[in-house]
């Protein structure tokens, strides 16, 4: 920030006059509060820190489950659906209409 002759540049003079140690303490205090808040949030939600770190370092995708197992036999797979607020008759009608489309 100094010229070879020992003179102070306008930029360094501005930085030295505007950013005193008081501002540095304020920035450090804000960072500490932010980190404590993040830690409290992690404790409150029960999220392990490694999950957050993997989200921050990856493309925001984390595979939380293993891939589906291969089918044991040659039989069909079963998909179980549960819909709240739908009557039994409406549910059967919906399943029948899907079955007729799949055939």
DARAFEN-V209134 format. One record per residue. N is the residue number from 1. RES is the residue in one small letter. PSI is psi as a letter, one per 30 degrees, with the letter a starting at -180 (NA if undefined). OMEGA is omega in radians with two decimals (none if undefined). BURIAL is b if it has 9 or more other C-alpha atoms within 8 Angstrom, else e. Layout:
n->N res->RES psi->PSI omega->OMEGA burial->BURIAL
n->N res->RES psi->PSI omega->OMEGA burial->BURIAL
//
This chain:
n->1 res->x psi->f omega->3.12 burial->e
n->2 res->x psi->k omega->3.02 burial->b
n->3 res->x psi->l omega->-3.14 burial->e
n->4 res->x psi->f omega->-3.12 burial->e
n->5 res->x psi->f omega->3.13 burial->e
n->6 res->x psi->g omega->-3.14 burial->e
n->7 res->x psi->k omega->3.11 burial->e
n->8 res->x psi->k omega->3.12 burial->b
n->9 res->x psi->l omega->3.10 burial->b
n->10 res->x psi->e omega->3.14 burial->e
n->11 res->x psi->e omega->-3.13 burial->e
n->12 res->x psi->e omega->3.09 burial->b
n->13 res->x psi->e omega->3.11 burial->b
n->14 res->x psi->e omega->-3.12 burial->e
n->15 res->x psi->e omega->-3.12 burial->e
n->16 res->x psi->e omega->-3.13 burial->e
n->17 res->x psi->e omega->-3.06 burial->e
n->18 res->x psi->e omega->-3.04 burial->e
n->19 res->x psi->i omega->3.13 burial->b
n->20 res->x psi->l omega->3.11 burial->e
n->21 res->x psi->f omega->3.10 burial->e
n->22 res->x psi->e omega->3.12 burial->e
n->23 res->x psi->e omega->3.11 burial->e
n->24 res->x psi->e omega->3.10 burial->b
n->25 res->x psi->e omega->3.11 burial->e
n->26 res->x psi->e omega->3.14 burial->e
n->27 res->x psi->e omega->3.12 burial->e
n->28 res->x psi->e omega->3.13 burial->e
n->29 res->x psi->e omega->3.11 burial->e
n->30 res->x psi->e omega->3.10 burial->e
n->31 res->x psi->e omega->3.12 burial->e
n->32 res->x psi->e omega->3.12 burial->e
n->33 res->x psi->e omega->3.13 burial->e
n->34 res->x psi->e omega->3.13 burial->e
n->35 res->x psi->e omega->3.09 burial->e
n->36 res->x psi->e omega->3.09 burial->e
n->37 res->x psi->e omega->3.10 burial->e
n->38 res->x psi->e omega->3.10 burial->e
n->39 res->x psi->e omega->3.09 burial->e
n->40 res->x psi->e omega->3.11 burial->e
n->41 res->x psi->e omega->3.11 burial->e
n->42 res->x psi->e omega->3.11 burial->b
n->43 res->x psi->e omega->-3.12 burial->e
n->44 res->x psi->e omega->-3.10 burial->e
n->45 res->x psi->f omega->-3.12 burial->e
n->46 res->x psi->g omega->3.14 burial->e
n->47 res->x psi->k omega->3.09 burial->e
n->48 res->x psi->k omega->-3.13 burial->e
n->49 res->x psi->f omega->-3.12 burial->e
n->50 res->x psi->f omega->3.10 burial->e
n->51 res->x psi->e omega->3.12 burial->b
n->52 res->x psi->e omega->-3.14 burial->b
n->53 res->x psi->e omega->3.13 burial->e
n->54 res->x psi->e omega->3.06 burial->b
n->55 res->x psi->e omega->-3.13 burial->b
n->56 res->x psi->e omega->-3.07 burial->e
n->57 res->x psi->f omega->-3.14 burial->e
n->58 res->x psi->a omega->3.11 burial->e
n->59 res->x psi->h omega->3.13 burial->e
n->60 res->x psi->g omega->3.07 burial->e
n->61 res->x psi->k omega->3.07 burial->e
n->62 res->x psi->k omega->3.10 burial->e
n->63 res->x psi->j omega->-3.06 burial->e
n->64 res->x psi->f omega->-3.13 burial->e
n->65 res->x psi->l omega->3.02 burial->e
n->66 res->x psi->l omega->3.11 burial->e
n->67 res->x psi->l omega->-3.11 burial->e
n->68 res->x psi->k omega->3.11 burial->e
n->69 res->x psi->l omega->3.05 burial->e
n->70 res->x psi->l omega->-3.14 burial->e
n->71 res->x psi->k omega->-3.11 burial->e
n->72 res->x psi->e omega->-3.12 burial->e
n->73 res->x psi->a omega->-3.13 burial->e
n->74 res->x psi->g omega->-3.09 burial->e
n->75 res->x psi->l omega->-3.12 burial->e
n->76 res->x psi->l omega->3.04 burial->e
n->77 res->x psi->l omega->-3.10 burial->e
n->78 res->x psi->k omega->3.07 burial->e
n->79 res->x psi->k omega->-3.10 burial->e
n->80 res->x psi->k omega->-3.14 burial->e
n->81 res->x psi->k omega->3.04 burial->e
n->82 res->x psi->k omega->-3.12 burial->e
n->83 res->x psi->k omega->3.12 burial->e
n->84 res->x psi->k omega->3.09 burial->e
n->85 res->x psi->g omega->3.13 burial->e
n->86 res->x psi->k omega->3.13 burial->e
n->87 res->x psi->l omega->-3.11 burial->e
n->88 res->x psi->e omega->-3.14 burial->e
n->89 res->x psi->e omega->3.12 burial->e
n->90 res->x psi->e omega->-3.13 burial->e
n->91 res->x psi->e omega->3.13 burial->b
n->92 res->x psi->e omega->3.11 burial->e
n->93 res->x psi->e omega->3.14 burial->e
n->94 res->x psi->e omega->3.13 burial->e
n->95 res->x psi->e omega->3.12 burial->e
n->96 res->x psi->e omega->-3.12 burial->e
n->97 res->x psi->e omega->3.10 burial->e
n->98 res->x psi->e omega->3.12 burial->e
n->99 res->x psi->e omega->-3.12 burial->e
n->100 res->x psi->f omega->3.10 burial->e
n->101 res->x psi->e omega->-3.08 burial->e
n->102 res->x psi->f omega->-3.08 burial->e
n->103 res->x psi->NA omega->none burial->e
//
